[in-house]
Amino acid sequence: MSVTGNQRQIYLRLVASLRPHFRTDVNLPERIQKLLAREKRFGSRDRRLYRELIYTTVRYLPWVEPLLDQDSERAAATVAWLSVRNKATASYRTELTSGWPDCPEKLSNKAAHLEQDPKVLLPNWISAECPEALATKELDVLNRRAPLWLRLQTPDLDIVTDEFDENGWSWKISPIKPDAIEVTSESNVTDSKSYRHGVFEVQDLGSQLILETNQIEAGGHWLDACAGAGGKSLQLSRMLGTEGKLAVHDIRESAIDELLERAERAGLENIVIPANPTQDHYDGVLIDAPCSGSGTWRRSPHLKWVTTTEDIAEFARVQLSLLEEYADCVNPGGQMVYATCSLNHRENQGVVASFLDRRKDYAMTPPFRDFGYTPSPLGLNILPARYDTDGFFVATMRRR
């Protein structure tokens, strides 16, 4: 059997073992990682190949599943054709798809070639939660891998770009945010000297825009109530400056440990960990709430198939409780910034409406900057297609 033929059989075997979990396991990425790690004969390029093929399968699952049942060889060729061409996949992809027409770049063209409806690549419930996601331009982007975005933590762009140029990594600056860089070639940026010295952080551009939609004054005292590993925390810390103070809180100690490690690498010294964050008062509170993650489908396509409407309702309940829990911590005149990485109306505008109905001492504040998106009376949707990002929502409410 040829090398490619053997790779195809391994791919089909891996998919067969994972297939029962594609629509049920919220921790599917962990399962995939463990499965690949158990294959001791795999080198790093093998793992990159099979990881790309598996994630492509999940991304296009409604198109691929019937082929797996009817014609496994055609299923493997279709997945190869739909996958991203890179060093790990190039030869496999070329051999399996030889004789196929040139791979169209846009999803709509791929759908036409396969005689498939691209709308089935999103769950049925999205039409009620975010009908904008079904527009062709959004579908095209939502079903492609997300790009790699960086946020600079230095005014000296050359420190980063000179090293990238030396390594042969291509890049471009965002047209709307001069300290955001998209890395457009295969690269391992976290192995770079610039990263080790805290000169940049890996952070999606859409995530970076959340805080930029608000007018945050240097020298303020803020709380990041759901800090996680700290992508937005580090950005907010820099916006507050050396005279400001940022309290960070998360229920996961491991996330706070990672945040502090990243803050030390970046040289940020205005971050504190309060013993009880609700016992203090702040000029602003950021609640980057746990959510369904529908805005991250480009990175985590399994969430399309494992998330239910019941899950969305439960997330909305938790999100509203977080807003209520921290509402009294905001000083009069201060800001409550509510953000999710969700596209879903119930988790976004629905939660904000419920909160404002219960807390008459809060009122919506229009975005300081909207970056060309269209604000609604209850917040701003950051949809993926405009700037090739993940999807997000942000709403700012000021306490009277």
SETORVEX-400742 format. One record per atom (N, C-alpha, C): z, x, y; residue in one letter. Coordinates in steps of 0.2 Angstrom, whole numbers, padded with zeros to 4 digits, always signed. Example, Ala and Ser with C-alpha at 12.3 -4.5 7.8 and 13.67 -1.06 7.14 Angstrom:
2
+0039+0066-0028a+0039+0062-0022a+0039+0066-0016a+0035+0064-0011s+0036+0068-0005s+0039+0064+0000s
This chain:
400
+0000+0004-0006m+0000+0000+0000m+0000+0004+0006m-0004+0002+0011s-0004+0006+0017s+0003+0006+0021s+0003+0010+0026v+0010+0010+0030v+0010+0004+0033v+0005+0001+0037t+0005-0005+0040t+0007-0011+0035t+0004-0011+0029g+0005-0016+0024g+0012-0016+0022g+0015-0010+0022n+0022-0010+0020n+0027-0012+0026n+0025-0011+0032q+0029-0013+0037q+0028-0021+0038q+0023-0023+0036r+0022-0031+0036r+0027-0034+0031r+0027-0031+0025q+0031-0034+0020q+0039-0033+0022q+0040-0028+0025i+0047-0027+0028i+0049-0032+0033i+0044-0033+0038y+0045-0038+0043y+0046-0045+0040y+0042-0047+0035l+0043-0054+0032l+0049-0054+0028l+0052-0049+0025r+0058-0049+0021r+0064-0050+0026r+0064-0046+0032l+0069-0047+0037l+0069-0054+0040l+0063-0057+0041v+0063-0063+0044v+0065-0069+0039v+0064-0068+0033a+0066-0072+0028a+0074-0073+0027a+0077-0067+0028s+0084-0067+0028s+0087-0070+0034s+0084-0069+0040l+0087-0072+0046l+0085-0079+0047l+0080-0081+0044r+0077-0088+0046r+0082-0094+0046r+0086-0094+0041p+0091-0099+0040p+0096-0099+0047p+0096-0094+0050h+0101-0093+0056h+0098-0094+0063h+0091-0095+0063f+0087-0095+0069f+0089-0100+0074f+0091-0106+0071r+0093-0112+0075r+0100-0114+0075r+0104-0109+0072t+0111-0111+0071t+0116-0106+0074t+0114-0100+0074d+0119-0094+0076d+0118-0092+0083d+0123-0094+0087v+0124-0092+0094v+0124-0084+0094v+0127-0081+0089n+0127-0073+0089n+0122-0070+0085n+0116-0073+0085l+0110-0070+0082l+0109-0063+0084l+0109-0061+0090p+0108-0054+0092p+0112-0049+0088p+0118-0051+0087e+0123-0047+0083e+0121-0046+0076e+0119-0052+0073r+0116-0052+0066r+0110-0048+0065r+0106-0048+0070i+0100-0044+0070i+0101-0037+0070i+0106-0035+0074q+0108-0028+0075q+0111-0025+0069q+0115-0029+0066k+0119-0027+0059k+0114-0027+0054k+0109-0031+0053l+0104-0031+0048l+0100-0025+0049l+0098-0023+0055l+0093-0017+0055l+0098-0011+0054l+0104-0011+0056a+0108-0005+0055a+0109-0004+0048a+0109-0009+0044r+0110-0008+0036r+0105-0004+0033r+0099-0005+0036e+0093-0002+0033e+0093+0006+0035e+0096+0010+0031k+0097+0017+0032k+0091+0021+0032k+0086+0018+0029r+0079+0022+0029r+0076+0021+0036r+0078+0017+0040f+0074+0016+0047f+0076+0021+0052f+0071+0024+0055g+0072+0028+0061g+0072+0024+0067g+0073+0027+0073s+0074+0023+0079s+0067+0019+0081s+0062+0022+0079r+0055+0019+0081r+0054+0013+0076r+0057+0013+0070d+0056+0008+0065d+0061+0002+0068d+0067+0003+0070r+0071-0002+0072r+0068-0005+0079r+0065-0001+0083r+0062-0004+0089r+0056-0009+0087r+0052-0007+0082l+0047-0011+0079l+0049-0017+0077l+0054-0017+0072y+0056-0023+0069y+0060-0028+0074y+0064-0025+0078r+0067-0029+0083r+0062-0033+0088r+0057-0029+0090e+0052-0033+0094e+0049-0038+0090e+0047-0037+0084l+0044-0042+0080l+0048-0048+0078l+0055-0047+0077i+0060-0052+0076i+0061-0056+0082i+0062-0053+0088y+0063-0057+0094y+0056-0061+0096y+0050-0058+0094t+0044-0062+0096t+0044-0068+0091t+0046-0067+0085t+0046-0073+0081t+0051-0078+0084t+0057-0076+0086v+0062-0081+0089v+0059-0084+0095v+0056-0080+0099r+0053-0083+0106r+0048-0088+0104r+0043-0087+0100y+0038-0092+0098y+0039-0096+0092y+0045-0097+0090l+0047-0100+0084l+0043-0106+0082l+0042-0111+0086p+0039-0117+0084p+0031-0116+0082p+0028-0110+0085w+0022-0109+0083w+0022-0105+0076w+0027-0101+0075v+0027-0096+0070v+0029-0099+0063v+0034-0104+0064e+0037-0106+0058e+0032-0110+0053e+0028-0114+0055p+0023-0117+0051p+0019-0112+0047p+0017-0106+0051l+0013-0101+0048l+0017-0098+0042l+0023-0097+0043l+0027-0093+0038l+0027-0097+0032l+0027-0104+0032d+0027-0108+0026d+0020-0109+0023d+0015-0108+0027q+0008-0109+0025q+0004-0103+0023q+0005-0097+0027d+0001-0091+0026d+0005-0085+0029d+0009-0082+0025s+0014-0077+0028s+0010-0071+0031s+0004-0069+0028e+0000-0064+0031e-0002-0066+0038e-0005-0072+0039r-0007-0074+0046r-0001-0075+0050r+0005-0077+0048a+0011-0077+0052a+0012-0070+0055a+0012-0065+0050a+0014-0058+0052a+0008-0056+0058a+0002-0057+0057a-0003-0055+0061a-0002-0059+0068a+0000-0065+0068t+0001-0069+0074t+0006-0066+0078t+0012-0064+0075v+0018-0061+0078v+0016-0055+0081v+0012-0051+0077a+0010-0044+0080a+0006-0045+0086a+0001-0050+0086w-0003-0052+0092w+0001-0054+0098w+0006-0058+0097l+0010-0060+0102l+0015-0055+0105l+0017-0050+0101s+0022-0045+0103s+0020-0041+0109s+0024-0037+0111v+0023-0033+0117v+0020-0026+0114v+0015-0023+0117r+0012-0017+0115r+0016-0011+0118r+0019-0007+0114n+0023-0001+0116n+0022+0004+0111n+0025+0010+0111k+0024+0015+0107k+0026+0013+0100k+0031+0009+0099a+0034+0007+0092a+0029+0002+0089a+0026-0002+0093t+0022-0007+0090t+0014-0006+0090t+0012-0001+0094a+0005+0000+0095a+0000+0000+0089a+0002+0004+0084s-0003+0005+0079s-0002-0001+0074s+0004-0003+0073y+0005-0009+0068y+0001-0015+0071y+0002-0016+0078r-0002-0022+0081r-0009-0021+0081r-0012-0015+0082t-0019-0014+0082t-0022-0015+0075t-0019-0013+0070e-0021-0014+0063e-0021-0021+0061e-0016-0024+0062l-0015-0031+0060l-0019-0036+0063l-0021-0034+0070t-0025-0039+0074t-0032-0037+0075t-0034-0032+0071s-0041-0030+0072s-0046-0035+0070s-0051-0036+0074g-0055-0042+0073g-0053-0048+0077g-0047-0048+0080w-0045-0054+0084w-0048-0052+0091w-0049-0057+0095p-0051-0056+0102p-0045-0052+0106p-0047-0049+0111d-0043-0046+0115d-0037-0050+0117d-0031-0048+0117c-0025-0052+0118c-0024-0054+0125c-0025-0061+0126p-0024-0063+0133p-0017-0062+0136p-0017-0060+0142e-0010-0059+0145e-0006-0065+0146e-0009-0070+0148k-0005-0076+0150k-0004-0081+0144k+0002-0084+0144l+0004-0088+0139l-0001-0094+0138l-0003-0097+0143s-0007-0102+0142s-0014-0100+0138s-0016-0094+0139n-0022-0092+0136n-0020-0091+0128n-0015-0088+0127k-0012-0088+0120k-0012-0094+0117k-0009-0099+0120a-0008-0106+0118a-0015-0109+0116a-0020-0108+0120a-0027-0111+0119a-0030-0107+0113a-0029-0101+0112h-0032-0097+0107h-0029-0100+0100h-0022-0101+0100l-0019-0103+0094l-0019-0111+0093l-0022-0114+0098e-0022-0121+0098e-0015-0124+0097e-0011-0122+0102q-0004-0124+0102q-0002-0127+0109q+0003-0131+0109d+0006-0133+0115d+0011-0129+0118d+0011-0125+0123p+0016-0121+0125p+0022-0124+0127p+0022-0131+0128k+0029-0134+0130k+0033-0134+0124k+0031-0134+0118v+0035-0134+0112v+0039-0128+0112v+0038-0123+0116l+0042-0117+0116l+0048-0117+0119l+0050-0123+0123l+0056-0124+0126l+0059-0130+0122l+0066-0131+0122p+0069-0137+0119p+0067-0143+0123p+0067-0149+0119n+0065-0155+0122n+0070-0157+0128n+0076-0155+0128w+0080-0158+0133w+0079-0154+0140w+0075-0149+0140i+0074-0146+0146i+0070-0150+0151i+0066-0155+0149s+0062-0159+0153s+0067-0163+0158s+0073-0165+0155a+0078-0169+0159a+0082-0164+0164a+0084-0158+0161e+0088-0154+0165e+0084-0150+0170e+0078-0148+0168c+0075-0143+0173c+0067-0144+0172c+0064-0150+0175p+0057-0151+0174p+0053-0146+0176p+0055-0142+0181e+0051-0137+0184e+0050-0131+0179e+0054-0130+0174a+0053-0125+0169a+0046-0127+0165a+0044-0133+0165l+0038-0134+0161l+0031-0133+0165l+0032-0132+0171a+0026-0130+0175a+0023-0123+0172a+0016-0123+0172t+0013-0118+0168t+0015-0111+0170t+0016-0110+0177k+0018-0103+0179k+0025-0101+0177k+0030-0106+0176e+0036-0105+0174e+0036-0104+0166e+0032-0108+0163l+0032-0107+0155l+0029-0100+0154l+0024-0098+0158d+0021-0091+0156d+0027-0086+0157d+0031-0086+0162v+0036-0081+0163v+0042-0082+0158v+0044-0088+0157l+0050-0089+0152l+0049-0087+0145l+0042-0087+0143n+0041-0085+0136n+0038-0077+0136n+0040-0073+0141r+0038-0066+0141r+0045-0062+0141r+0045-0056+0139r+0051-0052+0139r+0052-0051+0147r+0059-0051+0148a+0061-0049+0155a+0060-0042+0157a+0058-0040+0163p+0057-0033+0165p+0064-0030+0166p+0064-0024+0167l+0070-0020+0168l+0071-0019+0176l+0076-0022+0179w+0077-0021+0186w+0084-0017+0187w+0084-0013+0192l+0089-0008+0194l+0091-0010+0201l+0098-0009+0202r+0100-0010+0209r+0103-0003+0212r+0100-0001+0217l+0102+0006+0219l+0109+0005+0223l+0113+0011+0222q+0120+0011+0225q+0120+0017+0229q+0114+0019+0232t+0114+0024+0237t+0108+0023+0242t+0108+0025+0248p+0103+0024+0253p+0097+0028+0252p+0098+0033+0247d+0093+0039+0246d+0089+0037+0240d+0084+0034+0241l+0079+0032+0235l+0077+0037+0231l+0075+0043+0235d+0072+0049+0231d+0076+0052+0226d+0083+0051+0226i+0087+0054+0221i+0085+0051+0214i+0084+0044+0214v+0082+0041+0208v+0075+0042+0207v+0070+0040+0211t+0063+0040+0210t+0061+0047+0208t+0063+0053+0211d+0061+0059+0209d+0063+0061+0202d+0069+0059+0200e+0070+0060+0193e+0066+0056+0188e+0064+0050+0190f+0060+0045+0186f+0053+0048+0186f+0051+0051+0191d+0044+0054+0192d+0044+0060+0187d+0049+0064+0187e+0049+0070+0183e+0049+0068+0175e+0052+0062+0174n+0052+0060+0167n+0046+0056+0165n+0041+0054+0170g+0035+0051+0168g+0036+0043+0168g+0042+0041+0171w+0043+0034+0171w+0040+0030+0177w+0036+0025+0176s+0033+0022+0182s+0038+0017+0185s+0038+0015+0191w+0042+0011+0194w+0039+0008+0201w+0042+0002+0203k+0040+0000+0210k+0046-0004+0213k+0046-0004+0219i+0051-0007+0223i+0050-0014+0224i+0055-0018+0224s+0054-0025+0225s+0052-0027+0232s+0047-0031+0233p+0045-0033+0240p+0050-0036+0244p+0055-0039+0241i+0060-0043+0245i+0067-0040+0246i+0068-0034+0242k+0075-0031+0242k+0074-0023+0241k+0074-0020+0246p+0072-0012+0246p+0077-0008+0241p+0082-0011+0239d+0087-0007+0235d+0086-0009+0228d+0081-0013+0226a+0080-0016+0219a+0073-0012+0217a+0074-0009+0211i+0068-0006+0208i+0066-0009+0201i+0060-0010+0200e+0058-0012+0193e+0055-0006+0190e+0058-0005+0184v+0055+0001+0180v+0049-0002+0175v+0043+0000+0176t+0037-0003+0173t+0035+0000+0167t+0038+0005+0164s+0036+0009+0158s+0042+0010+0154s+0041+0011+0148e+0046+0013+0143e+0050+0018+0145e+0057+0017+0145s+0061+0022+0148s+0068+0021+0145s+0072+0026+0145n+0079+0026+0144n+0083+0028+0150n+0084+0023+0155v+0087+0025+0161v+0094+0026+0161v+0098+0024+0156t+0105+0025+0155t+0106+0032+0153t+0101+0036+0151d+0102+0043+0149d+0100+0047+0155d+0099+0045+0161s+0097+0049+0166s+0103+0051+0170s+0102+0057+0174k+0107+0060+0178k+0109+0055+0183k+0104+0051+0186s+0106+0047+0191s+0111+0041+0189s+0109+0039+0183y+0114+0033+0181y+0121+0036+0179y+0121+0042+0176r+0128+0045+0175r+0132+0046+0181r+0128+0047+0186h+0132+0049+0193h+0133+0042+0197h+0131+0037+0194g+0133+0030+0197g+0128+0029+0203g+0122+0032+0203v+0117+0031+0209v+0114+0024+0208v+0114+0021+0202f+0111+0014+0201f+0114+0011+0196f+0113+0004+0196e+0116+0000+0190e+0110-0004+0187e+0110-0006+0181v+0105-0010+0178v+0107-0017+0180v+0103-0021+0183q+0105-0028+0185q+0099-0032+0187q+0098-0037+0184d+0092-0041+0185d+0091-0043+0193d+0085-0043+0195l+0084-0045+0202l+0087-0052+0204l+0086-0057+0200g+0088-0063+0201g+0096-0063+0202g+0099-0059+0198s+0106-0058+0198s+0108-0055+0205s+0104-0050+0207q+0106-0047+0214q+0105-0052+0220q+0101-0057+0219l+0099-0061+0225l+0105-0066+0226l+0109-0067+0221i+0114-0072+0221i+0119-0071+0227i+0122-0065+0228l+0126-0063+0233l+0122-0062+0240l+0116-0060+0239e+0112-0060+0245e+0110-0066+0249e+0111-0072+0245t+0110-0078+0248t+0116-0080+0253t+0121-0076+0253n+0127-0078+0257n+0128-0072+0262n+0131-0074+0267q+0133-0070+0273q+0140-0067+0271q+0141-0061+0268i+0147-0058+0266i+0149-0053+0271i+0154-0054+0274e+0156-0049+0280e+0160-0043+0277e+0159-0037+0279a+0162-0031+0277a+0170-0032+0279a+0174-0029+0275g+0181-0029+0277g+0185-0035+0274g+0182-0040+0271g+0185-0046+0268g+0189-0045+0262g+0193-0050+0260h+0197-0050+0254h+0194-0055+0249h+0191-0053+0244w+0187-0058+0239w+0190-0057+0232w+0189-0063+0229l+0191-0063+0221l+0184-0064+0217l+0183-0060+0212d+0178-0062+0207d+0182-0065+0201d+0182-0071+0200a+0186-0074+0196a+0184-0074+0188a+0177-0073+0187c+0174-0072+0181c+0170-0066+0181c+0173-0060+0181a+0170-0054+0183a+0165-0052+0177a+0167-0053+0171g+0164-0050+0166g+0164-0042+0166g+0158-0039+0164a+0158-0032+0164a+0156-0029+0171a+0155-0034+0176g+0155-0032+0183g+0149-0031+0187g+0143-0033+0184g+0137-0032+0188g+0137-0034+0195g+0139-0041+0196k+0140-0044+0203k+0146-0041+0206k+0151-0039+0203s+0157-0036+0205s+0156-0030+0209s+0152-0026+0206l+0150-0019+0209l+0146-0020+0216l+0142-0025+0215q+0138-0027+0221q+0142-0029+0227q+0146-0034+0225l+0151-0037+0230l+0156-0032+0233l+0158-0027+0229s+0162-0022+0231s+0159-0018+0236s+0153-0016+0235r+0149-0012+0240r+0148-0016+0247r+0147-0023+0246m+0146-0027+0252m+0152-0027+0256m+0158-0027+0253l+0164-0028+0257l+0166-0021+0260l+0164-0016+0257g+0165-0009+0261g+0172-0006+0259g+0173-0001+0262t+0179+0003+0261t+0185+0000+0264t+0184-0004+0269e+0189-0008+0272e+0191-0015+0269e+0186-0017+0264g+0187-0023+0261g+0191-0022+0254g+0193-0028+0251k+0196-0027+0245k+0193-0033+0240k+0192-0031+0234l+0190-0036+0229l+0194-0036+0223l+0197-0042+0222a+0201-0043+0216a+0197-0045+0210a+0197-0043+0204v+0193-0045+0199v+0197-0048+0193v+0195-0053+0190h+0198-0056+0184h+0193-0058+0179h+0195-0057+0173d+0191-0060+0167d+0196-0061+0161d+0195-0066+0157i+0200-0067+0151i+0199-0062+0146i+0193-0058+0146r+0192-0053+0141r+0194-0046+0144r+0199-0043+0141e+0201-0036+0143e+0196-0031+0142e+0192-0032+0137s+0186-0027+0136s+0181-0027+0142s+0180-0033+0144a+0175-0033+0150a+0178-0030+0156a+0184-0031+0158i+0187-0028+0163i+0188-0020+0162i+0189-0018+0156d+0189-0010+0155d+0182-0007+0157d+0177-0011+0155e+0170-0009+0156e+0168-0009+0164e+0171-0014+0167l+0170-0015+0174l+0173-0009+0178l+0179-0007+0176l+0183-0002+0179l+0179+0005+0178l+0176+0006+0172e+0173+0012+0170e+0166+0013+0175e+0163+0007+0176r+0157+0007+0180r+0159+0008+0187r+0164+0005+0189a+0166+0006+0196a+0168+0013+0198a+0172+0017+0193e+0173+0024+0194e+0167+0028+0194e+0162+0026+0190r+0156+0030+0190r+0152+0029+0197r+0153+0023+0200a+0150+0022+0206a+0154+0024+0212a+0160+0027+0211g+0164+0029+0216g+0167+0023+0221g+0168+0017+0218l+0170+0012+0221l+0178+0012+0221l+0182+0011+0226e+0189+0012+0226e+0192+0006+0229e+0189+0000+0230n+0192-0006+0234n+0193-0011+0229n+0193-0010+0222i+0193-0015+0217i+0200-0015+0214i+0204-0021+0214v+0210-0021+0211v+0210-0027+0206v+0216-0026+0201i+0216-0031+0196i+0223-0035+0197i+0223-0041+0200p+0229-0045+0201p+0232-0047+0195p+0239-0047+0195a+0243-0050+0189a+0241-0057+0188a+0241-0061+0194n+0239-0068+0193n+0235-0070+0199n+0228-0070+0198p+0224-0071+0203p+0224-0077+0207p+0227-0083+0204t+0228-0089+0208t+0234-0089+0213t+0238-0084+0213q+0244-0084+0217q+0242-0081+0224q+0236-0078+0225d+0234-0075+0231d+0229-0080+0235d+0228-0078+0241h+0223-0082+0245h+0217-0077+0247h+0211-0079+0248y+0205-0075+0249y+0201-0078+0254y+0197-0073+0257d+0191-0075+0261d+0186-0078+0258d+0185-0076+0251g+0180-0079+0247g+0181-0078+0240g+0179-0083+0236v+0180-0083+0229v+0173-0084+0226v+0171-0079+0221l+0165-0079+0217l+0167-0082+0210l+0164-0087+0208i+0164-0090+0202i+0158-0090+0198i+0156-0084+0195d+0150-0083+0191d+0152-0086+0184d+0151-0093+0183a+0154-0096+0178a+0151-0095+0171a+0154-0096+0165p+0151-0096+0159p+0147-0102+0158p+0141-0101+0155c+0136-0106+0155c+0132-0106+0149c+0127-0110+0148s+0123-0111+0142s+0118-0105+0142s+0117-0101+0148g+0112-0095+0148g+0105-0097+0147g+0103-0103+0149s+0096-0105+0149s+0092-0101+0153s+0095-0098+0159g+0091-0094+0163g+0089-0087+0160g+0093-0086+0154t+0092-0079+0151t+0088-0080+0145t+0084-0085+0144w+0080-0086+0138w+0075-0080+0137w+0073-0077+0142r+0068-0071+0141r+0071-0065+0137r+0078-0064+0138r+0081-0059+0135r+0085-0062+0128r+0087-0068+0128s+0090-0071+0123s+0087-0077+0120s+0081-0076+0117p+0077-0082+0116p+0080-0087+0111p+0085-0084+0107h+0088-0089+0102h+0092-0094+0105h+0094-0093+0111l+0098-0098+0115l+0094-0105+0116l+0087-0104+0116k+0083-0110+0116k+0084-0115+0110k+0086-0112+0105w+0086-0116+0098w+0093-0118+0096w+0098-0114+0098v+0105-0115+0096v+0109-0120+0101v+0106-0120+0107t+0110-0124+0113t+0108-0132+0112t+0114-0136+0112t+0113-0143+0111t+0115-0146+0118t+0113-0153+0119t+0115-0156+0125t+0123-0157+0125t+0126-0157+0119e+0134-0157+0119e+0136-0151+0121e+0133-0145+0120d+0135-0139+0123d+0135-0139+0130d+0129-0141+0133i+0129-0141+0140i+0134-0146+0143i+0136-0151+0140a+0141-0155+0143a+0148-0152+0143a+0149-0148+0138e+0155-0144+0137e+0156-0139+0143e+0150-0135+0143f+0150-0130+0149f+0151-0133+0156f+0148-0139+0157a+0149-0142+0163a+0156-0144+0164a+0160-0146+0159r+0167-0148+0160r+0171-0141+0162r+0170-0136+0158v+0173-0130+0159v+0172-0127+0166v+0165-0128+0169q+0164-0125+0175q+0167-0129+0181q+0167-0135+0180l+0171-0139+0185l+0178-0138+0185l+0181-0137+0179s+0188-0135+0179s+0190-0128+0183s+0185-0123+0182l+0186-0117+0185l+0186-0118+0193l+0181-0122+0195l+0181-0123+0203l+0187-0126+0205l+0190-0131+0201e+0196-0134+0203e+0202-0129+0203e+0202-0125+0198e+0207-0120+0197e+0208-0115+0203e+0202-0113+0206y+0202-0108+0211y+0201-0111+0218y+0201-0118+0219a+0199-0120+0225a+0205-0119+0230a+0211-0119+0228d+0217-0118+0233d+0218-0111+0235d+0214-0107+0231c+0215-0099+0233c+0211-0097+0239c+0206-0102+0241v+0202-0100+0247v+0205-0101+0253v+0205-0097+0258n+0208-0098+0265n+0204-0103+0268n+0207-0107+0273p+0203-0112+0277p+0197-0108+0281p+0191-0110+0280g+0186-0107+0283g+0182-0102+0278g+0185-0101+0273g+0183-0096+0268g+0177-0099+0263g+0174-0095+0259q+0169-0097+0255q+0171-0098+0247q+0168-0103+0244m+0168-0103+0237m+0161-0102+0235m+0159-0097+0231v+0152-0096+0229v+0152-0097+0221v+0148-0102+0219y+0147-0104+0212y+0141-0102+0210y+0140-0099+0204a+0134-0096+0202a+0134-0097+0194a+0128-0098+0191t+0127-0098+0184t+0120-0095+0183t+0119-0093+0176c+0113-0091+0174c+0110-0096+0170c+0110-0102+0172s+0108-0108+0169s+0102-0111+0173s+0098-0115+0170l+0093-0119+0173l+0095-0126+0173l+0100-0128+0170n+0102-0135+0169n+0105-0139+0175n+0103-0144+0176h+0105-0148+0182h+0113-0150+0181h+0114-0152+0175r+0121-0154+0174r+0126-0148+0175r+0124-0142+0174e+0129-0136+0175e+0128-0134+0182e+0123-0136+0186n+0122-0133+0192n+0124-0139+0198n+0119-0142+0200q+0120-0147+0205q+0125-0153+0203q+0125-0154+0196g+0129-0159+0194g+0137-0157+0194g+0138-0151+0193v+0145-0148+0194v+0147-0148+0201v+0143-0146+0205v+0144-0145+0212v+0145-0152+0215v+0141-0157+0213a+0142-0164+0216a+0149-0167+0214a+0151-0165+0208s+0158-0168+0205s+0163-0164+0209s+0163-0158+0210f+0168-0154+0214f+0169-0157+0221f+0163-0158+0224l+0163-0160+0231l+0166-0167+0232l+0165-0171+0227d+0167-0178+0227d+0175-0178+0226d+0178-0173+0222r+0185-0172+0221r+0189-0169+0227r+0185-0164+0230r+0188-0160+0235r+0185-0161+0242r+0188-0165+0246k+0185-0167+0252k+0186-0162+0257k+0190-0157+0256d+0191-0151+0260d+0186-0146+0260d+0181-0147+0255y+0175-0142+0255y+0169-0146+0257y+0164-0142+0259a+0157-0144+0261a+0152-0139+0260a+0146-0141+0258m+0141-0136+0257m+0139-0132+0263m+0137-0126+0261t+0134-0122+0267t+0127-0120+0264t+0122-0121+0269p+0115-0119+0267p+0115-0111+0266p+0110-0109+0262p+0109-0102+0261p+0108-0098+0267p+0111-0092+0267f+0110-0087+0273f+0103-0085+0272f+0101-0083+0266r+0094-0082+0265r+0092-0086+0259r+0085-0088+0258d+0083-0092+0253d+0078-0088+0249d+0075-0083+0251f+0070-0079+0248f+0064-0082+0246f+0062-0088+0249g+0056-0092+0248g+0057-0097+0243g+0063-0098+0240y+0065-0103+0236y+0066-0109+0240y+0066-0115+0237t+0068-0121+0241t+0075-0124+0239t+0079-0123+0244p+0086-0126+0243p+0086-0133+0242p+0091-0136+0238s+0092-0143+0238s+0099-0144+0242s+0101-0150+0243p+0107-0151+0246p+0113-0149+0242p+0112-0147+0236l+0118-0145+0232l+0117-0138+0229l+0113-0134+0232g+0112-0127+0230g+0105-0125+0229g+0104-0119+0226l+0098-0115+0226l+0096-0113+0219l+0091-0115+0216n+0088-0113+0210n+0084-0107+0211n+0086-0102+0207i+0082-0095+0207i+0078-0096+0201i+0072-0098+0201l+0067-0099+0196l+0064-0092+0194l+0062-0091+0188p+0060-0084+0186p+0053-0082+0188p+0048-0087+0189a+0041-0085+0190a+0040-0082+0197a+0044-0083+0202r+0042-0081+0209r+0042-0073+0209r+0048-0070+0207y+0049-0063+0207y+0050-0060+0200y+0048-0063+0195d+0048-0060+0188d+0055-0058+0186d+0060-0063+0186t+0067-0062+0185t+0069-0067+0180t+0076-0066+0178d+0079-0072+0175d+0080-0078+0179d+0083-0083+0177g+0084-0089+0181g+0092-0090+0182g+0093-0092+0189f+0100-0092+0191f+0100-0098+0196f+0107-0100+0197f+0108-0105+0202f+0114-0103+0206f+0114-0104+0213v+0120-0102+0217v+0121-0108+0222v+0127-0109+0223a+0129-0114+0228a+0135-0111+0232a+0135-0112+0239t+0141-0109+0243t+0144-0115+0246t+0150-0116+0245m+0154-0121+0248m+0160-0118+0253m+0161-0121+0259r+0166-0118+0263r+0171-0123+0264r+0177-0120+0264r+0183-0124+0264r+0185-0126+0272r+0185-0132+0273r+0186-0134+0280r+0193-0132+0283r
